[in-house]
Amino acid sequence: MLGSLPSFARLVAELSKLPGIGGKTATRLAFHLLRRSQSEVEALAAALVEMKRNLSFCRRCFNISEGDYCHICNDTRRDESCVCVVQEPQDLIAIERSHGYRGRYHVLHGALSPLDGIGPEDLKIPQLLARLKDEEIVEVVLATSFTIEGEATALYLAQLIKGIGIKVTRPAHGIPLGSDLEYIDPATVQLALDSRREL
């Protein structure tokens, strides 16, 4: 059926490339877009193009940014002596929602996963180590997810950072094992950060 509608089939194929979107959901989304007005679809397309054109990653912490440096790295009121390491930008957003942390960040863009072929060189770990040598950082908070991969990443980083002589902590209470930070409520994230423990 879709083979006779190449424009529709192409849209379904592109939507299917999005994370968490299978063929059925992609087809539903394509039908939804087909029912929308021309101006609504063009507004969505324009937003996608604008996002891709204007957004990149911060040269310092690898958070999303509309310039060379993100708004957090540009904020002189932040505590430069503490860096919170997270897996993804959405984890940073979850911590910021808690209003319980006022330091800097470093986004790894993933977690160690040898089974998936993801090693330290595939993450922003070398850039983190360079920051720790170049900046006056006294504490690193390892706020990777409490999954097997997140825990393995935290332990790996803790060993590297302790060798440099910098204090390493990890959020302690309130975040259940096997959970991703982006789905945790702000109060729980703040509690976990307030009761972080040294590794």
N, C-alpha and C positions, 0 to 999 in steps of 0.2 A: 504493500500500500504506500509506504513512505517513499519507495523508490520512484513512484510516479510524481512525487512532489519534492523535487530536489531542494528547493529553498527551505521547506519545512524540515526535511531530513537533515540538512546541514545545521539548522538551528538546534535540533534535538541532539545531534552529535556534539556540538560545541557546549551545550548546557550539561551534557553528560560528563564532561571533563571536570566540572566543578566538584569539590569534595562533598561527599554525602548525597550526591545527586545521581540516581540510577536512571535507567532508560524510561521507566514509567513516570517518575517525577519530572524528568526532562520533557517528556511528551506533554504532561499536564501544564508545565510552565509555558511551553511553546503555544499550546492552545489558549492559555490565558493572555499571552502577548498578542496573539492573533486577534483576540476580541477587544484589545485596547485601541484607543485612537492613535492615529499616526503621530500626533504631537507627543503623546505619552511614551510611545516606543522610542521616538527620536530623543526625548529627554533622558531616557535610560541609557541609550547608546552614547549620548554626549557625556553623561556622567562617568561612564566607563572609560571613555577616551580621555577625559579631563583628569581622572584619577591616575591613569597610567602615565600621562604626560607630566603631571605636577608632583606626584608622590615618589619618593625614593626612600632610602634608608640613611639614617644619621651616620655621619662619618666617624663619630666617636662611640656611640652606644648601640647603633643598629636598630633603633626604634624607627617607626615610620616618621617621615619628615617631609615638609614642603620646601626645605632648603638644605644647605650642607649639614646643619645641626638641628636637632629636634628642639621643641619648646622646653623640655626639661633640661637638656644640656645648656641651653641659653639662659636658664633661670639662675641668676647669681645668688638667690636666696637659698638654694638647695645645699645640703651638706655634702661637700666634695670628698669628705674622708670616708664615706660609706657607699659601697656599690652593691646593689641588689641584682643578682644574676637570675634571669628568667629564660624560659625556653622560647616563648613567642611574644610578639607585641601585644596580643590579647591578654597575656598573663600580666604584663605591665599595666594595662588598663584596669584589670581587676584589682591590683594592689593600689593604684591611684584612687580608685573609687572608695577604698577603705579610709582614706585620709590619715592613715596611721604611719606613713613612711615619708620622710622628707629628704632622703639622700638621692644619689644618682642610680642609674641602671646600666645593665649590659644585657643585650638580647642575643641568645645563642643561635636562634633560628633552628631549633630542633633539639634532640637528645641523642646520646650515644645509643646505638642499636646495632651491635655486630651482626645479628641475624639478617638485618636489612642492609648491611654494608655501610652503615653510617659510623665513621670513626671521628676522632678529635679534629682531624684536618678538614672534615666536612662541615664543622660548626665554627662559630666565631670565637673559638678557644684561643688560638694564637693572638688574636687582637686583644682579648681580655688580659692575657699574660703581659702583653706589651703595655697596656694601660697600668697594670699593677706595678710595673717597673718605672714608668714615666711619671705617674701621678702620686700624690701623697695620700694614699688610701690606707686606712688602719683597720677597716672591717669589710669583709665580703659576706653578704647574706645570700646563701644558696637557696633560692626559692623556685627550684625546678619542681615539676609535678611529682606527686607522691605515687607514681607508677614505677614499675620495675626499671624502665629506661630512665626516668627522672631521678630515681634513687641512685642508679649506677653512675649517672652523670655527676650528681652531687658528690658522691664518694671519690670519683676520679678527680674532680676539681679540688676537693678538700685536700687531697694528698699533694697536688701540685702547689696549691696556694700556701699550705702550711710550710712547705719547703722554702718559701720566700720570706716567711716570718710574719705573715699578716693573719690577724684573727679571722676565723671562719665560723659563721653561725648558720643555723637552719631553722626556719619556722617550725615551732614545736606542736602546740596544742590547737585543736579545733578543726584541722583539715583531715578528712578521712583518707585512709590508704586507698590507692587506686583512683584518686580523683584528679581532675584537671582544675587549675586555679581559676580559669575563666568562668567556671560554673559555680564558684563558691560565693556566698553572699559577703558583702563588704565588712560586716561586723566580725564574721569568722576570720576573714583575712587579717583584719587589724589585730584580733586576739592572737592569732598565730605569730604575727610579726612581733607583737609586744612580748611574747613569751619564747622568743627564739633561743636556741641553745647552741653552744659552741660545739663544733665537730672536731 
